């Protein structure tokens, strides 16, 4: 199944909701769905890189809602 991101409004805003589980040892945060590396490197990422992370998260959420 291909999920298009044409209709997604992707920003460079942090998806953090303040309940990070990567500090508990998770490889992917259960709250914002970013990887540990994405969380720790977020401040150094440029806007394009942040949008790419947010696009991946949005597509993952959309795919999960279809299932």
C-alpha positions as CSV (number, residue, x, y, z in Angstrom):
1,X,0.0,0.0,0.0
2,X,1.3,3.4,-0.9
3,X,0.4,6.4,1.3
4,X,0.8,9.7,-0.4
5,X,2.0,12.7,1.6
6,X,0.6,15.2,-0.9
7,X,-2.2,16.3,1.5
8,X,0.0,16.5,4.6
9,X,0.9,19.9,6.0
10,X,4.4,19.2,7.2
11,X,6.1,21.7,9.5
12,X,9.5,21.9,11.1
13,X,8.0,22.2,14.6
14,X,9.1,19.7,17.2
15,X,6.6,16.8,17.6
16,X,7.5,16.5,21.3
17,X,4.6,16.3,23.7
18,X,6.8,16.2,26.8
19,X,6.5,12.5,27.6
20,X,9.7,11.1,26.1
21,X,10.3,7.4,26.5
22,X,13.7,7.4,25.0
23,X,15.1,8.3,28.4
24,X,13.6,5.0,29.6
25,X,15.6,3.1,27.0
26,X,13.2,3.0,24.1
27,X,14.8,3.2,20.6
28,X,11.7,5.1,19.4
29,X,9.7,7.5,21.6
30,X,6.2,6.2,22.2
31,X,4.8,9.7,22.4
32,X,6.3,11.6,19.4
33,X,7.6,8.6,17.4
34,X,11.0,10.0,16.9
35,X,14.1,7.8,17.2
36,X,16.6,8.4,19.9
37,X,19.0,9.9,17.3
38,X,16.3,12.2,16.0
39,X,15.5,13.4,19.6
40,X,19.1,14.1,20.5
41,X,20.0,15.7,17.2
42,X,16.8,17.8,16.8
43,X,18.4,21.2,17.7
44,X,21.2,20.7,15.2
45,X,18.9,19.6,12.4
46,X,18.0,22.2,9.7
47,X,14.4,22.9,8.7
48,X,14.5,20.4,5.8
49,X,15.8,17.6,8.0
50,X,13.1,18.3,10.7
51,X,10.4,18.3,8.0
52,X,11.7,14.9,6.8
53,X,11.4,13.5,10.3
54,X,7.9,15.0,10.7
55,X,6.9,13.6,7.2
56,X,8.0,10.1,8.2
57,X,6.0,10.4,11.5
58,X,2.9,11.7,9.7
59,X,3.0,8.9,7.2
60,X,3.5,6.3,9.9
61,X,0.6,7.7,11.9
62,X,-1.6,7.7,8.8
63,X,-0.6,4.1,7.9
64,X,-1.4,3.0,11.5
65,X,-4.8,4.7,11.4
66,X,-5.6,2.7,8.2
67,X,-4.8,-0.6,9.9
